């Protein structure tokens, strides 16, 4: 997926010591309390890994078009209302 590759490239630009990056987004039904998105980063120093991982999850949520259907007691929503997709390059 081009947007995930762009995100990984930006993470490497900002944190050159980052060794490995894994980003997974589950497809299909995800039960409540289960993780839908995982971002894992390894680096020689934990501060860089934590910072890069936080940037990765925050930026993934705002730059990768991931839509989800949520079922509530009152009905169903695709969760599109608050999702404003931007490019990775525009994230501070």
Order of alpha helices (4+ residues) and beta strands (2+ residues): alpha-beta-beta-alpha-beta-beta
